[in-house]
Amino acid sequence: MRRLKSLVKKEFFQILRDPSSLMISFVLPTILLFIYGYGVSLDYKSLAIGLVLEETSPDAQSFAKALTNSSYFSVSIERDRIKLNQQLIEG
């Protein structure tokens, strides 16, 4: 335990003496924190998805309706998988 404590102390002083290590240790994570906080948005609106309804059961209809009413998805509902692929590729 004493060795670990002395090693941590030595490395801490080494980082304080070296400006590039100081920048990598403190400045770079702060910059990345701001970039990820303000620059990256994970809130998707109108994400295009396709739903193939192979059966018309009440559960399937309920699921399709729930997806359609969501503000996060732009849903294309078809019975034919090939036709749906064409629609999604075309936009």
C-alpha positions as CSV (number, residue, x, y, z in Angstrom):
1,M,0.0,0.0,0.0
2,R,2.9,2.3,0.8
3,R,4.4,1.6,-2.6
4,L,1.2,2.5,-4.4
5,K,0.9,5.7,-2.4
6,S,4.4,6.8,-3.2
7,L,3.9,5.9,-6.9
8,V,0.8,8.0,-7.1
9,K,2.5,10.9,-5.4
10,K,5.5,10.6,-7.8
11,E,3.3,10.5,-10.8
12,F,1.2,13.5,-9.6
13,F,4.3,15.6,-9.2
14,Q,5.6,14.5,-12.6
15,I,2.3,15.6,-14.2
16,L,2.5,19.0,-12.5
17,R,6.1,19.5,-13.9
18,D,5.3,18.6,-17.5
19,P,3.0,21.1,-19.3
20,S,1.9,18.6,-22.0
21,S,0.9,16.0,-19.4
22,L,-1.0,18.7,-17.5
23,M,-2.9,19.6,-20.7
24,I,-3.7,16.0,-21.4
25,S,-4.8,15.3,-17.9
26,F,-7.0,18.4,-17.2
27,V,-7.5,20.6,-20.3
28,L,-8.4,18.0,-22.9
29,P,-11.1,16.3,-20.8
30,T,-12.7,19.7,-20.1
31,I,-12.8,20.5,-23.8
32,L,-14.2,17.1,-24.7
33,L,-16.9,17.6,-22.0
34,F,-18.1,20.8,-23.6
35,I,-18.0,19.3,-27.1
36,Y,-20.1,16.3,-26.1
37,G,-22.4,18.4,-23.9
38,Y,-23.2,21.1,-26.5
39,G,-22.2,19.6,-29.8
40,V,-23.7,16.1,-29.7
41,S,-27.4,15.7,-29.6
42,L,-28.9,12.3,-29.0
43,D,-32.5,13.4,-29.4
44,Y,-33.7,12.1,-32.7
45,K,-36.9,13.5,-34.3
46,S,-38.6,11.8,-37.2
47,L,-36.2,8.8,-37.5
48,A,-37.4,6.9,-40.6
49,I,-38.3,3.3,-39.8
50,G,-40.2,0.7,-41.7
51,L,-42.7,-1.7,-40.3
52,V,-43.9,-4.8,-42.1
53,L,-47.3,-5.9,-40.9
54,E,-47.4,-9.6,-41.8
55,E,-50.6,-10.1,-39.8
56,T,-53.6,-7.9,-38.9
57,S,-54.0,-8.9,-35.3
58,P,-55.2,-6.3,-32.8
59,D,-51.8,-6.4,-31.1
60,A,-50.0,-5.7,-34.3
61,Q,-52.3,-2.9,-35.1
62,S,-51.9,-1.4,-31.6
63,F,-48.1,-1.6,-32.0
64,A,-48.2,0.1,-35.4
65,K,-50.5,2.8,-34.1
66,A,-48.2,3.4,-31.1
67,L,-45.2,3.8,-33.4
68,T,-47.1,6.1,-35.8
69,N,-48.2,8.4,-32.9
70,S,-44.7,8.8,-31.6
71,S,-42.9,12.1,-32.4
72,Y,-39.6,10.2,-32.6
73,F,-40.4,8.0,-35.6
74,S,-41.5,8.6,-39.1
75,V,-43.1,5.2,-39.8
76,S,-43.7,3.6,-43.2
77,I,-46.1,0.7,-42.8
78,E,-46.4,-1.9,-45.6
79,R,-47.4,-5.6,-46.0
80,D,-44.6,-6.3,-48.6
81,R,-41.0,-6.2,-47.3
82,I,-39.5,-5.5,-50.8
83,K,-41.8,-2.6,-51.4
84,L,-40.9,-1.2,-47.9
85,N,-37.2,-1.5,-48.6
86,Q,-37.7,0.4,-51.9
87,Q,-39.5,3.2,-50.0
88,L,-36.9,3.5,-47.3
89,I,-34.0,3.6,-49.8
90,E,-35.8,6.3,-51.9
91,G,-36.4,8.4,-48.8
